[in-house]
Amino acid sequence: MAGEPVRWQLLRELACSDRHVRELTDLLGRPQNLVSYHLGKLRWAGLVSARRSSADGRDVYYTVELDRFGELLAATGRSVHPGLRLAPAVSAGPASGPGAAAARLLFLCTGNSARSQMAEALASARSHGRVEAFSAGSRPRPLHANAVRVMRERGIDVGPAGSKHLGLFAAQQFSYVITLCDKVREVCPEFPGHPGYIHWSIPDPAASGDDDQATLPLFRQVAAELDTRVTYLLAGIGALPGRAA
């Protein structure tokens, strides 16, 4: 499925950032009907998923399912020979000393009340100090109680964190700026130093119900998705501490 050249290009692009069809047609230089056809094939195979944009309901963002891709790669290796298996990359270990962080990451969403704060906390915790992580919003709101709760379930305390406006960081340099909602992507400013821009199209968990109890299941789903995405991001930039295979 992935060996077809257009599909491989699509997977490579979507592994870097969530994209909608117009972006993919521009990046690949291919007609929209061809790109849509191959996206449909990848969705059928479970390698790509789709989510309607919260900023413009006419757009659909596509995401590569990295866990599913990894499972299939591992199964392929084992089917060829039992000695072939995927092993986690081993880094040099936790950073230490001044300036030891591997990268500076800025996570953005609209309210800085849930998604971006959770991503910031996960990046700091999972990297063991190998990145400097920050978060902000275009329209800051107080930290949501369920964000605190689901992070605590993962052994991470975000209670003391306050919401911040993205303008606070406008003059700072970052290695990567990661937008977590479609609305903030539309208003994300240019940051100095030419950082890498990554988009993750993730729904606002606070919009899924009328009270905290009703929204809690989606908060847990979003926390799990962020944990997966942050872990892959850290591995990709060499900031994930090594662990035993």
Helices and strands as residue ranges (DSSP letters): H 5-16, E 19-20, H 21-28, H 32-44, E 48-52, E 60-64, H 66-80, E 103-109, H 115-127, E 131-137, H 145-153, G 166-169, E 176-179, H 182-187, E 196-199, G 205-208, H 212-236
